[in-house]
Amino acid sequence: MSTMSMNALPSPAAVYAAYASLSSSVMLLRTTFHQIVPRQVQEYVLSLISRFFKNRIPNKENSVLTLMVEKSDEYSYSNYLFQSFQIYMSAKASSTTNRLKINKLSQKSEKLTAKLAQEETISEVYQGVEITWAYLNQHEKEKSDRNKQYWYELRFEKIHKDLVMNSYIPFVLEEAKNMQYASKDIKLHTYGSGSWSSFNLEHSSTFETLAMEPSEKKALMDDLDLFLKRREYFKRVGRAWKRGYLLYGPPGTGKSSLVAAIANYLKFDIYDLQLMNVGSDDVFRKLLQGIANRSILVIEDIDCSVDLPDRTTQAKKPKSKSLKFSLSGLLNFIDGLWSSCGDERIIIFTTNHKDRLDPALLRPGRMDMHIHMSYLTINGFKTLASTYLDIKHEHWRFKEIEELLGIVEVTPAEVAEELMRICDADVCLGALVSFLKEKKKRTGVETKDGEDATWGIKLIPEANEIDSDSV
Ligand SMILES: Nc1ncnc2c1ncn2[C@@H]1O[C@H](COP(=O)(O)OP(=O)(O)OP(=O)(O)O)[C@@H](O)[C@H]1O
């Protein structure tokens, strides 16, 4: 250390002298302030000083806003916001918190529901803003109260109030809605004795397991996705938010499997209706009112379930004497007459004989897409081989099977049966080849008849009349 720098530092005695002089000046000033300045003026000056500093030093308590979202209001009406928060928090809490409350709502229910434990908090950052969640209920001593209140608290900095109210909460609501749909059990409702009965849909068919040309599958999935996104569009053009599909093809080609695949894909319930159970237009209208949103109404075997009285000639007599149900009743519904009863509806008609349908049913705007479920093709077969035998790529038997499928009409249902018989892939495919050759011999079919053997999905142009034979 140089002598120069030692000389530049003040000595301890000098520092002490300066401190003593400063403190005596402050004391003098203080005494003078108290003696000369009137008490009211003193208080005013001090309050100004304190307010000045308060505004500059952040006060955590004052800058935080807490939103309370109660389970029900003072009249015990349940709060939709709370329910949505519950769903959202179940998902968030499961992945981030250290303490969770879990429930199993019934012995049958497969799912465990999770929620935040009392006074446990979790935080998340939304658009750079930290938001802390807590789940609370009334104090322990009030537990005897049967109307015990539960609520969520959201804490965040006050300056972000607009963002939280106008953007974060709508975001949470949308997320909760999607989570609810994704985790819900899909129900199959069937109509009989004047009411709908419901069961859990056990059909595990998905687009992945469905034997169908990949491009056609994609076209249908794209159409479904587009349909879901177009709520505003349907509203703007003043049309019912619905989509109609006609599935046609021989028995065992997968019409019911496709309905289940659509339901599993969209998480929509299925309402399965046999027209012979519908007594009249009136009953039809009422039962349609019992159908929830986000659902698929399936009318199976539309060609043979009932002879619908023709709208103009009334020529065909209903099979059942008591049946007063008319084709126009059905068409009115499809045209959206009862659209005010609900949203997000898909209507599916299935038939083995498209040529027997009243042309009015095939008019554009009624059924938006006609889907031909045909006999098995090689691409469809590969899907079945992957599902049933776990053959993910090629197999040396495929070439021979492709040739046979080119000349033998066989349904996916028949082939699926064959593939389930034997576990060993080589043996199983050998047995399938024998089955196809045997069928070829039995039917004496050398070439396919006139019907198009490929899968066919056709979007019906809205403006044009369609010729059913051309589809
Ligand atoms: N395209 C397919 N993809 C996958 N599996 C299929 C397909 N078609 C049929 N199957 C199998 O065959 C069974 C019967 O098929 P499904 O009931 O879906 O045919 P369908 O065309 O509705 O028959 P129907 O006209 O007699 O009601 C299904 O459970 C499934 O195992």
The ligand as an SDF file (V2000), in Angstrom:
LIG
                    3D

 31 33  0  0  0  0  0  0  0  0999 V2000
  -63.7990  -50.9080  -41.1420 N   0  0  0  0  0  0  0  0  0  0  0  0
  -63.5640  -51.6510  -40.0500 C   0  0  0  0  0  0  0  0  0  0  0  0
  -62.4380  -51.4650  -39.3350 N   0  0  0  0  0  0  0  0  0  0  0  0
  -62.1860  -52.1830  -38.2530 C   0  0  0  0  0  0  0  0  0  0  0  0
  -62.9800  -53.1700  -37.7960 N   0  0  0  0  0  0  0  0  0  0  0  0
  -64.1200  -53.4150  -38.4950 C   0  0  0  0  0  0  0  0  0  0  0  0
  -64.4650  -52.6620  -39.6250 C   0  0  0  0  0  0  0  0  0  0  0  0
  -65.6300  -53.1140  -40.0920 N   0  0  0  0  0  0  0  0  0  0  0  0
  -66.0120  -54.0910  -39.2750 C   0  0  0  0  0  0  0  0  0  0  0  0
  -65.1160  -54.2910  -38.3040 N   0  0  0  0  0  0  0  0  0  0  0  0
  -65.2090  -55.3060  -37.2410 C   0  0  0  0  0  0  0  0  0  0  0  0
  -66.4330  -56.0180  -37.4170 O   0  0  0  0  0  0  0  0  0  0  0  0
  -67.3520  -55.7960  -36.3610 C   0  0  0  0  0  0  0  0  0  0  0  0
  -68.7290  -55.4820  -36.9360 C   0  0  0  0  0  0  0  0  0  0  0  0
  -68.6570  -54.2850  -37.6830 O   0  0  0  0  0  0  0  0  0  0  0  0
  -69.7610  -53.1190  -37.6290 P   0  0  0  0  0  0  0  0  0  0  0  0
  -70.8730  -53.4880  -36.7130 O   0  0  0  0  0  0  0  0  0  0  0  0
  -69.0700  -51.8300  -37.3620 O   0  0  0  0  0  0  0  0  0  0  0  0
  -70.2670  -53.1560  -39.1280 O   0  0  0  0  0  0  0  0  0  0  0  0
  -71.5620  -52.4950  -39.7240 P   0  0  0  0  0  0  0  0  0  0  0  0
  -71.2060  -52.0520  -41.0880 O   0  0  0  0  0  0  0  0  0  0  0  0
  -72.1030  -51.4840  -38.8020 O   0  0  0  0  0  0  0  0  0  0  0  0
  -72.5480  -53.7310  -39.7850 O   0  0  0  0  0  0  0  0  0  0  0  0
  -74.1650  -53.7110  -39.8590 P   0  0  0  0  0  0  0  0  0  0  0  0
  -74.5530  -53.0230  -41.1130 O   0  0  0  0  0  0  0  0  0  0  0  0
  -74.4940  -55.1590  -39.8460 O   0  0  0  0  0  0  0  0  0  0  0  0
  -74.6110  -52.9910  -38.6130 O   0  0  0  0  0  0  0  0  0  0  0  0
  -66.7870  -54.6380  -35.5740 C   0  0  0  0  0  0  0  0  0  0  0  0
  -67.0210  -54.7790  -34.1860 O   0  0  0  0  0  0  0  0  0  0  0  0
  -65.3040  -54.6920  -35.8690 C   0  0  0  0  0  0  0  0  0  0  0  0
  -64.6720  -55.5920  -34.9610 O   0  0  0  0  0  0  0  0  0  0  0  0
  1  2  1  0
  2  3  1  0
  2  7  2  0
  3  4  2  0
  4  5  1  0
  5  6  2  0
  6  7  1  0
  6 10  1  0
  7  8  1  0
  8  9  2  0
  9 10  1  0
 10 11  1  0
 11 12  1  0
 11 30  1  0
 12 13  1  0
 13 14  1  0
 13 28  1  0
 14 15  1  0
 15 16  1  0
 16 17  2  0
 16 18  1  0
 16 19  1  0
 19 20  1  0
 20 21  2  0
 20 22  1  0
 20 23  1  0
 23 24  1  0
 24 25  2  0
 24 26  1  0
 24 27  1  0
 28 29  1  0
 28 30  1  0
 30 31  1  0
M  END
$$$$
